[in-house]
Amino acid sequence: MTRPTISVAMSVYNGARFLESAIESVLAQTFTDFEFLILDDGSSDGSLAIIERAAARDPRVRAITRENRGLVYSLNQMIAEASAA
């Protein structure tokens, strides 16, 4: 697999209410050469299940999960895991 041109990062904490539409919005972009890192930061509202369904449906989505540590930690982790060229 080739490296994507860009990495899109989304951190989620108990965002199930709007998460599916937010994911679909990113995936519907006309530019398609990207990886989509979605980090579930310890949600308790079903966000992880939504992320995992998106990852199963679209290979550009990478689900990352861990205990709640906050947005700054989440963003730094996704920067470290991003693989864009």
N, C-alpha and C positions, 0 to 999 in steps of 0.2 A: 504494500500500500504506500502511495506517495504521501509526502507531508502536505497538509493543507496550507493554503496561502495565509489564512488568518484563523485565530482562535477566538471564539465568542465565549465569555464567561458569565455565568449567572449563579449567584448564591441565593439559596432559598431557606427561609426559616418560617414554618407555619404559613405558607403562602398558597395552600391548595385552592383557595377560592378563585384566584386569578391565574394560577400556574399553567393550566392547560392552554389557555388562550395566549399567554405570553410565549410559551414554547412554540405553538403553531405559528405565531407571528414571525419568529426568527426563522423557522424552517421554511416559511413561504417566501423568503426573499429571493429575488431573481439571481443574485450572486450565490453560487452553491458550493464553492470550493472553501469550505470552512469545517472546523470541528466545533462542536457545541458542548462545552464543559458545564454541567449543571451539578452544583454541590449542594446536597441537603445537609444543612447545619443542625442536625438533631431535631428535626420537626416531629411533632406528635399528632399532626392533623391529616395524614394521608399524602403529604407531598411526595414522599419517597416512592410510593406506588405509582404516582403520576409520572415521575421522572423515569422510573424503570420501564413503564409501558412505552414512553417516548423512545428510550434507548433500544428497546426490542424492535420497534417499528422503523427506526432510522439509524443507520450505522454512523452517521455524523455525531450523534449524541453520545456523550460519555457521562455516565452517572457516577458521582462520587458521593460517599456518605461518611459521616463521622459524628461524634458527639458535638453538642453546641459549644462553639468557641468564639463566635462573633464574626462580623463582616470582614474586619481587617485580616484575621487569620484565614478566612475563606478565600479572599482575593489573593493573598500571598501563596496559598496552597495551589490555587488554579494557575497562577503565573508559573510556579515551579513545574506543574504537570502539563502545561501547554506545549504542543509540538509543532506549531505553525512555523513555516520557513521564514 
